[in-house]
Amino acid sequence: MVKHLLNEQINLNLLTPEKTFFTGDVSMVVIPAEEGELGILPKHAPFATSLRAGEVKIYRNDSISDIFTISGGFAEIVNDKCQIVADGMLL
């Protein structure tokens, strides 16, 4: 990870239509976009993408703190905020 971004955070919301699974500030999140895995850091350019089934990896302090497996969904990144609406969670 780029050193100057280590102290910066991006706000992440990970939810399904039924439940919120994660809300908080993180140093990075890796999402399973249709095009492949994408790493989202603070100050990322705004964009939206559909998600395939796979793992959402949440990083805090340069290491993975949480992993959620989703069945697909949608992600939107705007103004240091990442919102992931998953179709469902897989165990």
Backbone bond lengths (Angstrom), bond angles and torsions (degrees), N, CA, C in turn:
res aa  C-N    CA-C-N  psi(-1)  N-CA   C-N-CA  omega(-1)  CA-C   N-CA-C  phi
1 M - - - 1.446 - - 1.524 108.76 -
2 V 1.304 117.13 149.34 1.452 122.26 -178.97 1.519 109.42 -70.68
3 K 1.354 116.53 128.04 1.468 122.17 -173.57 1.524 113.79 -56.32
4 H 1.346 118.30 -43.53 1.463 119.14 -175.63 1.526 113.09 -68.08
5 L 1.313 118.68 -13.36 1.465 121.32 179.01 1.528 112.81 -95.38
6 L 1.336 117.99 -6.11 1.461 120.27 -174.50 1.523 113.36 -59.14
7 N 1.331 117.18 -34.54 1.466 119.61 -178.13 1.519 112.47 -88.43
8 E 1.326 117.63 -7.43 1.455 120.75 179.05 1.521 109.15 -90.98
9 Q 1.319 115.85 157.08 1.458 121.84 -175.09 1.524 110.45 -131.80
10 I 1.303 114.93 156.36 1.454 121.86 170.45 1.529 106.51 -121.12
11 N 1.321 116.75 138.54 1.459 120.59 -179.53 1.525 108.72 -84.28
12 L 1.331 116.12 126.53 1.457 122.07 -176.91 1.521 110.99 -116.69
13 N 1.324 115.78 133.68 1.465 123.02 170.92 1.520 106.93 -124.51
14 L 1.315 116.57 122.29 1.463 122.59 178.14 1.515 107.46 -120.27
15 L 1.333 116.20 117.02 1.456 119.26 -175.80 1.517 111.23 -146.08
16 T 1.328 114.43 163.61 1.461 123.21 169.79 1.527 105.64 -116.19
17 P 1.325 118.52 173.15 1.463 118.49 176.36 1.537 113.23 -59.02
18 E 1.329 117.21 -22.42 1.466 120.27 -176.74 1.525 115.01 -96.93
19 K 1.356 117.88 -26.36 1.463 118.91 -168.46 1.525 111.53 -157.00
20 T 1.333 116.47 147.84 1.459 122.36 170.57 1.519 107.84 -90.51
21 F 1.335 117.29 126.27 1.457 121.71 -178.08 1.524 113.10 -100.17
22 F 1.332 117.42 -27.87 1.464 119.96 -179.88 1.514 108.78 -155.57
23 T 1.324 115.84 135.51 1.459 123.36 171.68 1.516 107.04 -142.60
24 G 1.333 116.52 126.66 1.457 119.14 177.65 1.509 112.04 164.65
25 D 1.329 114.93 174.72 1.449 121.94 178.94 1.520 109.34 -90.13
26 V 1.323 116.16 135.32 1.466 122.46 -177.10 1.525 108.75 -134.60
27 S 1.338 115.94 161.64 1.464 119.32 178.60 1.525 111.44 -84.75
28 M 1.350 117.16 -26.95 1.458 121.44 177.27 1.520 108.55 -165.34
29 V 1.326 116.02 154.07 1.466 121.84 172.35 1.520 107.19 -135.63
30 V 1.329 116.24 136.40 1.463 122.21 176.13 1.520 106.92 -108.61
31 I 1.346 115.40 126.52 1.459 120.73 -175.41 1.534 110.79 -118.52
32 P 1.344 117.02 149.19 1.465 120.58 178.91 1.526 112.02 -88.02
33 A 1.321 116.06 76.35 1.470 120.59 -179.46 1.525 109.86 -70.68
34 E 1.301 116.17 161.47 1.467 121.17 178.24 1.527 111.28 -57.48
35 E 1.335 117.33 -33.47 1.458 122.47 -177.65 1.529 112.50 -81.19
36 G 1.322 118.21 -9.68 1.462 123.60 -175.53 1.512 109.86 132.22
37 E 1.321 117.20 -179.74 1.463 120.46 179.92 1.522 110.37 -68.94
38 L 1.335 115.60 135.96 1.459 122.04 178.30 1.515 109.73 -122.72
39 G 1.317 117.28 130.66 1.458 122.15 174.43 1.515 109.60 -93.32
40 I 1.320 116.09 125.57 1.463 121.73 -178.40 1.525 108.33 -109.22
41 L 1.336 115.76 115.93 1.461 123.44 178.52 1.523 109.87 -109.00
42 P 1.348 117.59 165.65 1.465 119.64 173.11 1.524 110.33 -54.71
43 K 1.313 116.34 147.58 1.462 125.06 179.62 1.531 112.77 69.54
44 H 1.332 116.94 20.24 1.469 120.56 177.21 1.524 109.42 -65.25
45 A 1.302 116.39 145.81 1.469 121.14 176.64 1.527 109.66 -61.78
46 P 1.321 117.96 142.69 1.465 120.55 178.27 1.530 111.41 -62.08
47 F 1.313 115.77 138.00 1.459 120.48 173.76 1.519 109.90 -168.56
48 A 1.322 115.13 168.80 1.459 122.29 176.33 1.519 107.66 -134.69
49 T 1.340 116.55 147.84 1.456 120.82 -179.21 1.513 110.53 -152.35
50 S 1.312 115.93 151.48 1.463 119.41 170.92 1.525 107.54 -82.47
51 L 1.325 115.47 155.00 1.464 121.96 -177.41 1.522 110.02 -116.86
52 R 1.303 116.00 145.16 1.460 122.26 173.90 1.528 107.72 -97.62
53 A 1.305 117.08 172.36 1.466 120.56 174.74 1.526 108.59 -62.80
54 G 1.319 116.24 138.17 1.462 120.63 -179.40 1.511 111.41 163.26
55 E 1.332 114.98 -167.24 1.459 121.14 -175.94 1.521 111.97 -99.16
56 V 1.334 114.78 137.54 1.454 122.61 168.47 1.530 105.19 -100.34
57 K 1.332 116.27 116.27 1.465 121.36 -177.23 1.523 108.71 -105.53
58 I 1.327 115.03 123.55 1.459 122.04 -177.27 1.526 108.57 -105.42
59 Y 1.336 115.56 126.87 1.465 121.53 -179.26 1.516 110.38 -109.82
60 R 1.316 114.74 136.43 1.467 122.83 170.60 1.517 106.13 -132.15
61 N 1.315 117.04 132.65 1.463 122.07 179.31 1.520 112.42 52.51
62 D 1.319 116.30 44.99 1.460 123.76 173.42 1.525 115.35 68.43
63 S 1.323 117.86 17.32 1.468 119.84 174.77 1.531 109.67 -143.01
64 I 1.328 115.80 155.57 1.459 120.60 -178.94 1.522 109.87 -67.75
65 S 1.332 116.09 126.74 1.467 120.68 177.94 1.527 111.96 -106.19
66 D 1.346 116.73 -29.67 1.463 121.04 -178.04 1.521 109.28 -148.10
67 I 1.336 115.54 147.93 1.462 121.81 173.11 1.523 107.68 -133.46
68 F 1.333 115.56 128.32 1.453 122.08 175.92 1.522 107.84 -120.59
69 T 1.314 117.87 136.79 1.458 122.04 177.89 1.520 108.67 -102.89
70 I 1.330 114.96 120.69 1.461 120.17 -176.90 1.530 110.23 -109.75
71 S 1.323 115.60 161.00 1.468 120.72 179.74 1.529 112.32 -97.35
72 G 1.311 117.51 4.75 1.457 123.38 -177.15 1.505 108.84 131.92
73 G 1.328 116.97 178.56 1.456 119.45 178.23 1.506 112.39 151.55
74 F 1.333 115.42 -143.12 1.449 122.81 -171.33 1.524 108.65 -150.15
75 A 1.335 117.83 142.42 1.463 121.73 176.19 1.521 109.62 -130.43
76 E 1.333 115.44 143.75 1.454 121.92 175.93 1.527 108.25 -132.89
77 I 1.327 116.26 132.19 1.457 122.34 179.01 1.516 107.47 -120.40
78 V 1.339 116.70 120.95 1.460 123.33 179.56 1.524 108.40 -150.52
79 N 1.338 116.77 131.10 1.474 122.39 172.83 1.527 113.69 50.89
80 D 1.318 118.12 53.63 1.470 123.27 179.68 1.530 112.79 58.07
81 K 1.332 115.70 30.10 1.462 121.46 174.00 1.516 108.34 -129.51
82 C 1.329 115.77 133.85 1.459 121.78 177.29 1.521 107.63 -121.39
83 Q 1.309 115.78 119.88 1.460 120.43 176.64 1.517 108.67 -113.35
84 I 1.331 115.58 124.91 1.460 121.75 177.66 1.505 107.83 -115.37
85 V 1.325 115.60 120.55 1.467 120.78 174.27 1.519 105.91 -109.27
86 A 1.337 114.95 106.24 1.471 121.03 -177.89 1.524 109.90 -90.35
87 D 1.335 114.96 145.41 1.471 119.51 174.83 1.520 110.40 -62.96
88 G 1.323 115.98 -37.44 1.461 121.95 179.83 1.509 109.86 -173.63
89 M 1.322 116.03 168.85 1.466 122.44 178.12 1.522 108.62 -107.23
90 L 1.312 115.42 143.04 1.457 121.95 176.83 1.526 108.79 -109.04
91 L 1.311 116.26 143.29 1.471 119.60 179.56 1.494 111.25 -91.31
